[in-house]
């Protein structure tokens, strides 16, 4: 029987929405929390650039993309939603972008 997997990608911001720098140790803590819970995580060492707007304010940001491949189970999805909401508050973000999609591991 083949196991179903889901990939989650989270963009962790390098700045608060007011432009102040997020402490590097907070980003490391966010990544290690995922690694501890799921047993492993990948993240890109280069920054991902983004531009978006909210209520007529344009935001130019840098992010670290974090990738987690997990069993496609409701409990993993729920845990990651709580993770996103917790870090959205801690990082003082209007939104914390997280996407997921099914994957096949060959």
Order of alpha helices (4+ residues) and beta strands (2+ residues): beta-alpha-beta-beta-beta-alpha-beta
